[in-house]
């Protein structure tokens, strides 16, 4: 039985238009995300076979494959939930919308929402090759940080928890935005579901079972 399964989208293919076209959502979710789920499950099977046979010649490649596909699955699972239709999403987190805790954390960690937005946008848009811009809660400092994630798993602070992710792989935007990644990242701010981001922030902050303890 597969360990990982492809989650259903929380909306239909057209829900994020015109920011992201229905064709992109369908291909991105049903093909690309599904491929990461299959890759993670297939790699687990290959690792189980290696253990049974005590044949470790491919261990380096298998471990890298597992990290790649599993991280791709996790980041995409957050990505779909981080977005909502343009009429409901976008803007910035505000206290009047019940998002004061998140708004305060962003201001404290980055100086202001606009400074955070500039850093997040630049991180996502300038990732070399394929990757992500990620807003994460870092438990050692108790602050929010922006990470520029290469592929799905590289350049990550090990204890951090992603709460907002921008997919900057070409398959996320090329059919609609061509090579204008910067335009796609700017448009992404129109569909951010701040309620979802706030829930993730609260959950990450409330965890008491983190293995990393501040010195």
N, C-alpha and C positions, 0 to 999 in steps of 0.2 A: 504494500500500500504506500502511495506517495507520502512523504513527510510534509511537503509544502504544496499548497494549492493556490491557484490563481483567484484572487478575490474579485467579486463582482464590482462593477463600477457603481458608485452611489448616485448616478444620474445617467441619462441617456446620452448617446453620442453627440447630440446637437446642443447639449446644455451649456457648453462653454463658448459657443459661437457668439460673436465673430472673432473672439480672441484666439480660439483654437478651433479649427474646422472639424466637423464630424468625421471626415476621412482620416485625419491625423489621429483623433482619439481612438477610432476603431483599430487602425493598424498598430498604434502604439500599445494599446492594452492587449488586444487579442493575439498579436503576433510577437512584438518585442518583449513585453512583460511575461507573456506565456513562455517564451524561450528561456528566460532567466529561471523561472520556476522549474522547467524541465531540466535545465542544466544543473541546478542544485540537486534535484532528486537523482539524476543520472550519476553525478559525482559521488553522492553518498553510497550508491550501489557499487561503484568502482572501488571506493575505499573499503567497503565491507568485503569485497572480493580479495583485495590486497591483504586484509587482515587474515582472512580464512586461509589463503595460500602462503602467507608470510612472504610475499613478494613486494618489495618496497622500491623498486627501480623507478617508478613513476610518482613517488610521493610528493616531490616538489611541485610538479605540474598539477597534481590532483588537489593539493591544498590551495594553490593559487586559484584553480578553477572554482573550488567551493567558495572561497572568499569573494570572487568576482560575481558569481551567479547569486549567491545568497544576499550579498549587499545590494545587487541590482533589484532583487525581489523586495527587500525591505524598503529601499528608497522609493521605488515605484508605488508600493502599498501606501506610503505616507503621502506621496505626490498626489494621488487621486483624491484623497481625503482633504488635502490642503486647499483644494479649489472648489469654487461654487460659481454659479452663473453671474455674469457681469452686473445684473440688477441687484443681487444680494451681496456680492463680494466687493473687494477692492477698498480703496481709501486707506485709512490707518486705524489701528486700535485706539478706541477712545473710552474714557471712563463712563460716559453716558450710555454706552452700549454694553456695559458690564465688563469692560476689558481694561480696567484701570491697572490691575496688577501687571499685566503684560506690558502695557504702555509705560508704566514706571520702570520696569526692568529694562526695556529697550533704551529709554532715556538715560538710565543710570549706567548701562553698559557701553553705550555708543555716543552719548552726549545729547542726541535728539533722534527723533524718528527719521528725519531727512538725512542725517549722517549715516544712520544704519542702512537706509534704503540705498544710498550711494555706494556704500561698501559692498552690500549684498549684490547689487546690480553689477558692479565691476568684477566681483569675484566670479559670478556666473558667466558673464560675457567674455572674460579673458582667460578662462580655463583652457590650457593648451590641449588640443586634440578633443577628447570627449570627457565630460564630467558634469559636475553639479555645483551650484551655489547652495550652501546649507547654513541655516540659523540653528544653532545647537545650544543646549543648556550644558554648561561645564561644571560638574559637581565639586571639584576641588576648590574653585574660587567662588562658586555660587552665582556666577554671572553668565550672560549670554555671549557667545562668540560666533563669528562667521567663519566657516570653513570652505575652502576651495578644494573640492574632492575630485581627484583624477580618476577616470573610469568610474567605478562605483565604490572602491574601497581604499584608494590611496590618499595619503596626506590628511589623515583623520586623527584627531585627538582621541585616544583610546577610551576614555571614560565619558565622552560627550554623548548626549542624546539629541538626535535631530528633531526639531519641532516644525521647521518650515524648509521645504526643499524646492529648488528651481532646477528642472532638468535642462541641461544645456547640450545634450547629445543632438546631433543633426536630425535623428529620426523624430525628435520632439517638435520640430518646427519647419524642416526644409521644404516640405510640399507646399507650405503656405508663405513662409517668409524668405525662401531661398537661402542666400548666404548672409542675410541680415540678422545675425544672432542678437545684436544689440536691440533691434526693434522688437524682437520676440520677448526678450527679457523685460523691456519696458512695458509691453502689453500684459505680461504676466501679473503685474501689480493690480490689474483691474479685476482679477478673478481670485485673489487670495481670500480664503475663508478664515478670517481672524478668530472666529469662534472656535474653530478646530485647533488653530495654533495655540490659543489661550488654554484650551483643555490639555494639550500636550505639555505646555509649559508647567501648568499646575501639577500634572501627574509626575513629571520629571523632578520638579522641585520637592515634592512631598515624599519621594522615595527615601526610605531609611535603611535599605538593605544594600546600598552601594558598597562595593569592595574597596574603593579608593577612599582613604580618609585623609583629610588635610593634615599636614604635619604641624 
